[in-house]
Amino acid sequence: MTGPLLLGVRHHGPGSARAVRRALDEAGPAAVLIEGPPEADGLVPLAAEPDMRPPVALLAHVVDEPGKSAFWPFAEFSPEWVAIRWALEHKAQVRFIDLPAAHSLALRDPESPGGEGPDEEPREEDPVRIDPLGVLAETAGYDDAERWWEDVVEHREGDAFAALGEAMGALRDSYGDGGHGRDLVREAYMRLQIRAAQREFGSGDEVAVVCGAWHVPALRRKTTVGADRALLKGLPKAKVDMTWVPWTHRRLARASGYGAGIESPGWYGHLFSAPDRPVERWLTKVAGLLRAEDRIVSSAHVIEAVRLAETLAVMRGRPLAGLTETVDAVRAVLCEGSDVPLALIHDRLVVGDDLGEVPRSAPAVPLQRDLAKQQRSLRLKPAALEKELDLDLRGDTDAARSRLLHRLRLLGIAWGEPARSARGSTGTFRESWRLRWEPELSVRVAEAGVWGTTVLAAATAKVESDAIGASALADVTALAEHCLLAGLADALPTVMRVLADRAALDADVGHLAQALPALVRALRYGDVRGTDTAALAGVAAGLAERVFVGLPPACAGLDADAALDMRGHVDGVHGAVALLEGAGLRDRWRAVLRTLAGRDSVAGVIRGRCARILLDEGELTDDDTARLMSLALSPGTPPGEAAAWIEGFVGGGSGGGLLLVHDERLLALVDGWLTGVSGDAFTDVLPLLRRTFSAYEPGVRRSLGELVRRGPGVSGSASTLGGLPFGFAADLDESRADAVLPVVRLLLGAGAGAEGGDG
C-alpha cells in the first residue's frame, strides 16, 4: 500500500491550519486521523454543536484519581481543530491515533499529576529535550523561533508540509528522539492505527494524517507490525474518563508552562480570522482598546502606525509586517514611546483572555452539572478575565452567590477569592470577591466529585471529614466559621461536637486563644445570613472562661519570640471578647488585663500591651498610666525589657504615635528613659525601638521629632502651660471659637450664614 497523506503541522499554528484546510479540500480523504487520545473519538460530533466555541480542550482523568489528568487544547486556529471541523462538514471519518490516555496517564509520574497533552513540560530526570522549531530558526539565522515561523509559514500562501517534513527528517537523523523518549512508543501506536485505517479505507489520499511535524519522519519509517507491537507490550493501563472543557488563550501561551504553547495566541487568532489586511485590522483593534482606556488615539495615529510597521518589515527584509513590527509601531505612534500601555495591549490582545464554551450535552460528573446549573441560575458566568464582585448579603441572590463561592472554596475549587471591597464598604452584610475561571478548575471539580453529586452535599461531606481529621483546635473553629459562611447547616452539628471534644481536651492556652476569635466571628453571621448560632455561643463563652483562667500563668517566663506570639493572642482575645454578649465576660477580661499589666514575671511586651488596652478602655487614668510607664522604665529595669514594654504600649499599629503626640507627659517619660540608658544598652535596644517607631505614619513621626527637638518646659512653646497640656489655654478665646462656627453650621447643613442657636 502507498503511504497516507501526512500533514505535519505546528500545534496552534494559523498558517498550518489554513494549509491543512487547503490540503483536505484538494485531497478529499475518506478518513482524517488526528494526533490525540482515541478515547475522545465519541466526543468528536460535539465539535459541530452550535454552542461549542473554541478555545476548548479534551480533558482526560483517571477515574479513581481525578487529579491525575491531562488536557489536549484546541483553538480556532489549531490545525487539529480545523481538520475535525472539515471532516464533520464533509462526512469523513475522524479518529484520534495517539497513545491512549489510559496508557499515558498510567505512565505519568504520580508526583506530577497534572499536564497538558503529550507535550507536557519535562521532568528533571529527563534528558535534554530539543525544541525543533528553535533549532530550525537558529539554523536559518533567526534568534526568535516565532519570528522565523511567521516568515516561512504564516506570511506565505504555499503549503510547507514537504519542506517541514524534510527539515524534521534531518533533525531526527541528527538528534534521534531529541530527548522525547516516550515519543517512540506514541509513534509506534500511531503507525499501527494508520495501517488499520489504510486497510479499511484504502491507500493513497483516502487517509489523511494531521500530526505534529516532529512525528512525520517516524510515521514514514518502514517498520514491521511486530516491532511496533513489541514497543507497546506491557504498558500500564488505567480507567479514564474524558470530556470537553472550556480553555483560554492565556493557557495556550508558552508562559503558562504549556510545552506546546505559543507566544502570542491572541495575535495568531487574529491572523487566522482576518480575511485580508491583517495589520490594518490589528492596529484598529489596538486603537479601540486604548480608546476604551481613555487614551487619545485618532485615525491618523492608526494610519501612521500601519505605514511604520510596513516600513520596518521592508527594512528588516521580512515578507510582511509581523508581530514584532506592529508592536514597535504601536509603541512609537500609539503609545508615544511608553511601555505601560504596551503591557496592557500585550495582556489583552497579544495573549488575550478568550474563554471557550462547551455544549451542555458534553459528558460531565454530576457535581459539574450541578455547578453549571447554579452558575446559570445565579447569573455567575465563568470568565477568564479577572473581575471584582461586590455582594450585599441582605439580598437573596447575593447571599446565594456568597454561599456557592464559600462552598467551592471548601471543596478546593478556588474560582473566587475574598478581596477588599473596591468601594471601601465594611460590615458583615458586605462581601467582595475576585473571580477568575481557570481551566484547571475543571479537574478540581472532578476531584471534588468523590464527596457528592451536588455542591451542597459535597461541601457538607468534605467539611465533616475535615473536622474529624483536624489536628488543631483552631482548624476546627475555622471550619465552624466556614460552615456558617457557606450555609452548611447539616455539617454544623458534627463540627460542633468535634469542637467541644477538642476544646475540653486541649490545655494549651495559646491554642484556645487562637481558636476563640474565629468562633466569635462566626457568631455574627446569624444576624445577616439567618443562621442559628445558639450552639456556638455556649462553646465560645466556655472557651473564653478557660482562656481567662489560663492566660496569666501562660504569660510568665516567655522568651522574646513566644512573648510576641502571646501578645497577638491577647489582641485576638480582646477583639473576640468585645463581640461577645454579657458584661460579666468583659469585666472578667479587664481583671485579667490588670493582672497581666502589673505582674513583673510577665514579659514586657505583654505588660505594655495590656496597659494600653486598659487605657483605651478607660480603665486606667492618665496618672495610672504614667505610673505604670515610670515603673517599666525605671533604672532597675533591664533596657531590653523596657524597650519591649514600649513596643507593647505604643507599637503594633495601635495608634501609639498619636498617643505620644497628644500626651507629652508619656513622651517625656520615654524620652527621659532613652537618654538615660548607657551606650551599650542603647545599641541593643535601638533595633527594637526602630521597629516600633518606623510603623508610624510620616506625619506622626515628624510631629514626634519636633516635640523631642523642642524639649519639655520651653517658654512659649512648652509642653505644659500653667499646668495645662500644650495647646490649651486657661480661658476660652471666644473670637477664635466664633470664627469656626460658620464652617460647623455648613457641615451640619444649617448654612454658613445661619444666625443664633446653640447647636
Disulfide bonds with the S-S distance in Angstrom:
none
